[in-house]
Amino acid sequence: MTRCAVLGAGAWGTALGDLLARGGHEVALWAHEADVVASVNASHENVRFLRGVRLHAGVCAVAELAEAARGAALVFLVAPSHVLRTVVRGAAPSIAPKAVIVVATKGIERETLAMMTDVAAQELPGRPVVALSGPSFAAEVAARQPTAVVAASSDREAAAAAQRALSSDTFRVYTSDDVVGAEMGGALKNVIAVATGIAEGLGLGFNPRAALITRGLAEITRLGVARGASPLTFMGLAGLGDLVLTCTGALSRNRAVGLEIGKGARLADVLAKRETVAEGIVTTQSAHALAEREGIEMPIVAAVHRTLFEDQAARSSIAALMTRELRAERDA
């Protein structure tokens, strides 16, 4: 049995904590919200973020970061991207020097354009860091539906440790050494999911959805390769697999936000009535800035950015994609 800390008790963090506990591990689940701590410990249910799922009795929720992190051999970071650095910094004094850090947050830090594993490495120097990515709706993982993901790290043993801890008869973990590819795929697919949601909200059909997914994958691959990723990673679970799920699945928060925008809602109004985080909104800003910094053309990301943050009508943004200069499908 391994002591595991899960820092972040949203739907995904709760599902991972449940998965680990069912695998026989000791799990401390840190929650920012007092009602989450109370409901997990009293009724074995995260009523706020994962209602209706009976959690394993081995999941113990705590309100203090130090209490969660102390003595953990595996520390899972699952806080939203915009607060991840703050959470890690708060937990750092209690995290063991040899603990394996598994980053399950998907995003790009807006202020620094750092990937989430970079944030973890900066705040927790000397610890091995693993990126967990792939097509995995929290509710389906918690319902023990078959799921496959990737644990990517430059430290082979750290990736294998995460693989062993998480794997079960319903949750299959593959390892990879392409951290950049796994993280880029996991973060950028959320922006493309917002785009497909917008198209659906406009009343567009399956042809434009397929075009957005396919050309979105090309954009993700261009930026990822420019940052040092292998193009093959984007053909796998952390690339194509996660992209298809998030762009088409009814449980996708990013697709849902895009859907409302496409129907004419204002972004501020959409976000005001949502308690859960749609990472694609923050990542749109980060990806747009990163593409500009790297000199990489990402027209779909740019179109989503114009719609969300530059007051361009959604229909005009989609139309602009269709009237761009003609070119070959594959870059020379």
Secondary structure, 3 states (H helix, E strand, C coil): CCEEEEECCCHHHHHHHHHHHHCCCEEEEECCCHHHHHHHHHHCCCCCCCCCCCCCCCEEEECCHHHHHCCCCEEEECCCHHHHHHHHHHHHHHCCCCCEEEECCCCECCCCCCEHHHHHHHHCCCCCEEEEECCCCHHHHHCCCCEEEEEECCCHHHHHHHHHHHCCCCEEEEEECCHHHHHHHHHHHHHHHHHHHHHHHCCCCHHHHHHHHHHHHHHHHHHHHHCCCCHHHHHCHHHHHHHHHHHHCCCCHHHHHHHHHHCCCCHHHHHHCCCCCCHHHHHHHHHHHHHHHHCCCCHHHHHHHHHHHCCCCHHHHHHHHHCCCCCCCCCC
